[in-house]
């Protein structure tokens, strides 16, 4: 939701905050990979129960994810593989971080929180998969209420400020609603697409 409303302003913000990134060409794929490596470190912190550290490190990894596309557009070096790599490693980050949290709560006997986190993980994967699958047939599928930026923001805030269980409840509700949104919109738009392919009925 935030991405769809403010995405066109991201480039200006990144240029203002990180001017050093635009002095010479940087391979944006390396920024993408670095972000994933940093996120893996946050997953380890979560698995060890250091939620605050995990939140700060996850925020740092998000900065890499924010700037890689801007750098690619600035130097006109965007590639098809770059987009594929970015999307693939985003899914890696989503799953690694959630698995770290699940492992910690499982190890400490917090079965309910571990199960809640596992449910969030499933809905997170479904949210991304529904969009990717739908856009094989549709030109665009709206993001819905809780896109990746919002999910990561809730995780970071909940970890850093000490309300991760509450954040996880919000994620469970939000991701469930977002999956439902995407299924509803996909069904509606695909029905229209199917109808447009039917031969016109001959006038009687």
N, C-alpha and C positions, 0 to 999 in steps of 0.2 A: 504494500500500500504506500509506504513512504517512498520506495524506489520509483513507483509510477508517478507520484506527484512531484518529487524533487530531483529525479534522476538527471534532468537536463541541467541542473545547477551544480552537479558534483564536480565537473571539470574545473569550473571557476574556483570552487572551494579548495580543491586539491592544489591548484596552481598557487593560490594564496598561502596555503599552509606549508607546502613542501616545494618551494621554488628551486631548491638544489637538484631535484630530480629531473629538471628540464634543461640543465646546462649542457649535457651531452647525452647521446642516445644510450638507453639502457634496454637490454632485452627484457620485455615484460614477462616472458615465460619464467625467467629466473625470479622475478618478484613473486609470481604466483607460487612457485615451488618453495621459496623461502617462507611465505605465509603459511603454507601447509606444514612445514617443518616446525615452525614456531607453535602452530596449533597443536601438533603432536606433543610438544613439550607441555602445553596446558593440559592435555588429556592425562599425562603422567601425574601432574600436580593434583588434578581432580581425583585420580585413582588413589593417591596417597592421603586424600582428605584435606589438602591445603587449598580450600576453595578460593580464598582471597587471591592467592598467588595465581591460581588457575584462571581466575577472572581477568586479572591484569594482563597475563600472557595472552589470553584469548583476545582481549582488546587490541593488543599489539599485532596479533596475526590479522585482525580485521583491517588494520591500516594497510597492510600489504594488499589485501583483497580489494581495498578501495582504490588504490593508486595504479594497479597494474594496467587496467583498461584505459585509464586516463593517459598514462605514459604511451601506450600503444597508439592511441588516437593522435596524441600530440606530435609524435615523430612519424606518423603515417606508416606504422609497421604492424598494423593489426593483421592477424592471420586466422584462417579457419581453424587450424590446430590450436592456436592460442585460446580461442573461445572454448573449444572442446576440453583442453587441459584445465582451464579455469573452472568449468562446470564440473568436471570429474573430481578435481581436488576439493571443491566445495563439498561434494558428497562425502569424501573421505574425512574432512574436518568435522562435518555434522555427526557422522557416526563415531569417530574416534573420541570426541569430547563426551558424547552421551554414554559411550561404553565406559569411559573412565569414571563417570559419576555412578553408573550402575554397579561397577566393580566395587567401589568404595562402600556404597550402601549395602550391597550384598555381604561384603566381608564384615561389616559392623552389625549385621543382623537387622537392618532397617528394611525388612522385606517389602513393606507397603510402598516405601519411597523408591526402592529398586524396581518394583513392578510398575509404578507410575512413570518412572524414567524410561523403562522399556517401552511402555505404551507411547510416550512422546517420541521415542526413536522411530517406532513403526510409522507414526503419523507424519513425522518429518520426511521419511523416505517416500511415503505415499504422496505427500504434497509436491515434492520435486518430480516424482515419476509421472504423476497425473499431467503436469504441465508439459513435460518433455514428450510424453506419448500423444497428448492432444495436438501438439504443434507439428506432429507429422502430417496431420490432416488440415489443421486450421492455421491461418496466418499468424494469429496471436491469441493467447488465452490470458485474460486478466489475472493478475497475481493473487487477488483475494486479500483477506484481512491481515493475515500473519505471514509475511514473506520472510526470506532468510535474514534480512537485516533486523527485523523486529525480533525474530527468534534469538539471534545472537545478542542483541541488546538486552533482552530479558535475562538471558543466562549470565551475561557479564554483570548486570546490576544486581541480580540475586546473589551471585557469588561474592562480589566485592562488599556489598552492604549487609550480608548475612541473612537474606531471606530466600535462599535457594529453594526450599520446599514450596514456598508460596509461588515463586516464579515458575516452578515445575507444574504446579496446578494450573496456572495461567496458560502455560504452554500446552498442556493437555487439552484444555478447552479451546484455545485459539487454533491449534493445528487441526483438531477435529472439525471445527467450523470451516476452516480454510479448505480442507479436503472436500467437505460437502459442497462448498461454493464452487470449487473447480469442477467437480462432477456434474453439478447442476448446469453450469454454463457450457461445459463440453457437450452434454446431452442436447441442450437447446441449439447450439451452433451446428453440431453435427447433423441434427435432424433437418435444419435448414439446408445444409450442404447436400444431404441426400435428396431432399425435395427438389433442389435446383438441378439435379442430374436426371430426374425422371423425364421421360418424353412428354411433350405437351399433348394433352387429350384433344383429339380431333373434334371439331365442332359438329354437333348433330344437325 
